[in-house]
Amino acid sequence: MSKLGNLGARLHRGEVSYDFIGHRKLWYGISVLITITAIVGLAVRGLNMGIDFQGGAIFTTPKTSVSVSQAEEYANEASGHHAVVQKLGNGTMRIQIAGMDTQQSDRIKEELAKDFKVDSEKIAADLVGPSWGDQIANKAWQGLAVFMVLVVIYLAIAFEWRMAIAALVALIHDITITVGIYALVGFEVTPGTVIGLLTILGYSLYDTVVVFDSLKEQTKDITKQSRWTYSDIANRSINGTLVRSINTTVVALLPVAGLLFIGGGVLGAGTLNDISLSLFVGLAAGAYSSIFIATPLVADLKELEPQMKSLRKRVLAKRAQGGDQAEPSPAVTDEAYDEDAAPAVVGPRDQSAPRSRSGRGRPSGKRR
């Protein structure tokens, strides 16, 4: 951990750095490849919508010694559809079967009662209409749209419109990848999944705003100097906040990974999979997009400005003549931009020569 802390300090001071902006085409290519894979998976396999969105029946059995796998076999045979079975803490079972109406649910209830060897009256059956799921989906889309609009407005005011566009692209990138992973893995989409998707939007923006704030501070009066381009300083902003972004992401991913891999995988708590997968994939994608997508995209947009084009020409011309090629300091201030400023004088300007005890250095004259 001490080595990581030292690395973070060296990155912040500019002693070491990695050229993220210079390799931006590689990052763009990786993101495009992942996004296309997610879209293809979504188009081919589709989302495994839960009963809350499709409608269907939920059966709750009394306490039983039947295993979950055996209960799934009973429910699949009785309904002819894929059933989702969860064993509850009190020993009862919850069986979800999508696409059932009242007549079908009554018949399935009778067959389940025979398989479980219990009275049919002891099995509770609840019907869920698809209209409720439609309402949830519509509210989720509305919330997502409002969130996107507010984010763009806020970032455009607090920073600038180019950063707002870059953050919006990063958010769409994260959501697309997360939804595509759901389609490829086949996890059930529930209201918990919707909550997870809306939650990751804030996490995705967190690292992005941190880098943007550093970039905004370091690019004040950038056109008054001719040592560094906007991309140079953008790259330094990423390096300066890199370890911080990694630390916050890892800390956020650890409990989510516990829910997903231990809770859902080892302990078999399938109800945790819907929200934990969206959080895990979304957090990882958000950390990636803030470093490799959002900031490089801002640099590309800024470099299209006439002032930044002129600045780049001056910087490249100076470097071609063998000028200063040093990278930007962690905080580029007006003093750093003043290239003609005289170096500071350390210590007193005038010091008289010390006089020795032997009388050297005394004014000449006759000795008495």
Helices and strands as residue ranges (DSSP letters): H 2-13, H 24-44, E 48-49, H 51-54, E 56-60, H 68-79, E 83-87, E 93-98, H 102-116, G 120-122, E 124-128, H 130-158, H 161-185, E 188-189, H 191-218, G 222-224, H 230-257, I 258-266, G 270-272, H 273-289, I 290-294, H 295-302, H 306-320, H 334-337
